[in-house]
Structures are given as structure tokens and as C-alpha cells.
């Protein structure tokens, strides 16, 4: 799957967002190493701390179906349906990604391709707990 196809899947997922409080819709498209695609959107809640991001929604859907090895994730977010500006993953999503993904995990944004290590150069993982 090309980066553009993955990004367009994220844009489509953003259309499913439940973002009635912020008005900022986010979609994520997660590609497993076996080629299966999982999408997610942000789901807000009046109690803001219970909101879930699109990236974690996609990852949790995949893990709940037995997939824990990921090749790439694309993220698209906007208040106006103009997805040309990059929407970077938040710290919580980066931490969840670090549980399942190596430093070279591909992250696709509207302005290009990155690696997990570009956003999270020092990670807290199982090695940190030893």
C-alpha cells in the first residue's frame, strides 16, 4: 500500500470522528506487517480525559483482533476538512505505538513520511523497567 493510499484511508476515517467538543476530526489508518488495514477516529467525551485518539483507536482495534506487529500508520486531522497540514501524534499515542512498534515504524503525515524515532527518540519501554 502506498503512502498516499494509506493517508487517504486516514482521511476517510476522520469522516467518522465524534468530535463535537473540539471540532477537530482525526483519522488514522494502521497497516499491519501482514497487510491488514485497521482504521480509527477520535472519539471525544464531555469528560475530556475519557476521549480516545484516532491512533489508539486503530491500534486497540488491531490488538483486540490479534494483530500486534505494525508496518505503518497514517494520521490526518482537521477542523475544516483540509487535511494538507500535518497532524502529529500526541504523547499518549506515541507511548502506545512504542509498545508495539520499533523505532523504524513508518508514520505518514500530509507532509511526508517519518519514523517513530523522529517523534519519540527516547522511549519508555520494557527495557526501562529493568
N, C-alpha and C positions, 0 to 999 in steps of 0.2 A: 504494500500500500504506500502510495507516495505521501509526502508531507502535505501536499495540497488536499488530497483526498481525506487524510486524517483531520486536517484543520476544518474542512467543510463539514465533516461529521460532528466536530465540536460546535460549530456554528449552529447546526441543526439541533443539537442537544440543548443549546442555550434557549431555543424557542420553547422548551418545555419548563424553563425555570419558574419557580414560585418565589418571586422577588418583590412582593407587594409592599415591603417596607423601605428598601433601599432603591428599588427601581433598576438595580444593576443585575442584569441577567448574565450568567456564566454557564458555559457548556464545556464538557471535557469528553475526549474520545481516547480511550485506552486500548492499546494494541498488545495482546499477549505474544510471547515468543512463538506460540503455536499458530498465530494468525487470527485468533478470535478477537472481535471488537466489542468492547463494553463502553457505553456512554453514560454520562451522568450530568445532572444540572444542579445548580444551587437551590436549596430548599430552606427558605427563611422561616422564622418563627417570631412571634411577638416578644418572646423571651429570647433576645438576640443570642445568648450563649448556646441556645439549642439549635441554631442554624447549622446546616451542613453544606460544605463547599462542593462544587461540581466534581473536582478531582477526587475527593474522598468518596463521594457517592459512586463514581465509576469504579474505584479501587475496591470498595466494600462489596459492590455487586459481583465483581470478578472473583474476589476471595470467597464469597459465600457460595459460589458455584465451582470451587475447587481450583481456581487459577491463581497462582502466586508468582509467576515469572512474567515480567513485562518488558517489552521492547521499546515502547514509545507512548507518549501521551501528548495530545494537542489540547490547548486551552484557548477559548475565545470568550471575551466578556465585553459588555457594552450596556450603556443606558439608552442608546439611540438606534440600535441595530446596525451601527457602523463598527465592524469588527477589525478595522485596519490598525488600531492602536494595540500594542501588546498588553495582555492581561497576565501578569506574573502570578505564580502560585504563592499562597501565603505560607507562613512558617509552619502551621499545623499540617498543611498538605505536604510540604516538603519533608516533614518528620515522618509522616505515614509512608511517603514514597521511599524514604531511606530504609524502612523496614523490609521492603520487598525488592528494591532496585539497587543496582550497583552505581558507582559514580558516573559511569558512561551512559546511563539511562537517557534516552533522547526525549527532550521536551521541545515541542513545536509551538511557537507563538506566531502571531501575524507578521512579525519582522524577521523570522528565521528560526534556525534550529540551535538548540543549546544542549548541554549535558546537565544532569543533576548536580554535578560538582561545581558548575558555574554559579548555582544558586545556594548550594549548601557545601562549602568547601571543608568544613569540619563538622562531622556528623556525630550525633549521639546514637549509638547502636549497641548491639550485644557486647562488642569488644570494650565499650566504655564502662560496662558494668562489672568487668573482671578486675 
